[in-house]
Amino acid sequence: MPKKIRIRAGNVEAEALLNDSRTAQAIWDALPIEGSGSKWGEEIYFPVPVQAELEDGQEEVEVGTLGYWPPGSALCIFFGPTPVSQSDQPRAASPVALVGEVSGDPKIFQKVSSGTKIIVEKAE
């Protein structure tokens, strides 16, 4: 059964689906989560209360990917190129575990600035 979540960042709200990975399950179990977002190119990341080893990590991801970055215990929302991208594809600073994807247009996160409070919760 898909795990639907809601991500709120300032005036921006989006739904996303978590996959069936162990890391995604750990994030699901920790919800609701609040954090202060940091922006890195067209990626927003924020610390989450999850400690997980890298699971099937990759650096280049698709627009709309949700990733877990073990070095920062952070959830990442990728919505375009980052400073280390070699194309229009998002690229993480180091490998991330793929944990889900944004439903709808992830480009709405362009409106979010660093320091914005982000809330992730289970959606009905």
PEQUI-V247989 format. One record per backbone hydrogen bond with DSSP energy under -1.0 kcal/mol. NH is the residue of the N-H (numbers start at 1). CO is the residue of the C=O. E is the energy in kcal/mol with one decimal. If there is no record, write none. Layout:
[[NH | CO | E] [NH | CO | E]]
This chain:
[[3 | 18 | -1.0] [5 | 16 | -3.0] [6 | 121 | -3.0] [7 | 14 | -3.4] [8 | 119 | -2.9] [9 | 12 | -2.9] [10 | 117 | -1.1] [12 | 9 | -2.3] [14 | 7 | -2.3] [16 | 5 | -2.3] [17 | 101 | -2.4] [18 | 3 | -3.0] [19 | 99 | -2.7] [25 | 21 | -2.0] [26 | 22 | -2.1] [27 | 23 | -2.0] [28 | 24 | -2.7] [29 | 25 | -2.6] [30 | 26 | -1.0] [31 | 28 | -1.1] [33 | 120 | -2.7] [35 | 118 | -2.2] [37 | 116 | -3.0] [38 | 45 | -2.6] [40 | 43 | -2.8] [42 | 81 | -2.2] [44 | 77 | -2.1] [45 | 38 | -2.5] [46 | 75 | -1.6] [48 | 73 | -3.2] [50 | 48 | -2.2] [58 | 96 | -1.9] [61 | 90 | -2.0] [64 | 78 | -3.3] [65 | 62 | -1.9] [66 | 100 | -2.9] [67 | 76 | -2.3] [68 | 97 | -2.5] [69 | 74 | -3.0] [72 | 69 | -1.0] [73 | 70 | -1.1] [74 | 69 | -1.9] [75 | 46 | -2.6] [76 | 67 | -3.6] [77 | 44 | -3.2] [78 | 65 | -2.5] [79 | 42 | -2.9] [85 | 82 | -2.1] [92 | 59 | -2.9] [96 | 58 | -2.3] [97 | 68 | -2.6] [99 | 66 | -2.7] [100 | 66 | -1.3] [101 | 17 | -2.1] [102 | 64 | -2.9] [103 | 15 | -2.9] [108 | 105 | -1.3] [109 | 106 | -1.9] [110 | 107 | -2.1] [111 | 108 | -1.5] [112 | 109 | -1.5] [115 | 37 | -3.9] [116 | 113 | -1.7] [118 | 35 | -3.6] [119 | 8 | -2.8] [120 | 33 | -2.9] [121 | 6 | -2.2] [123 | 4 | -2.6]]
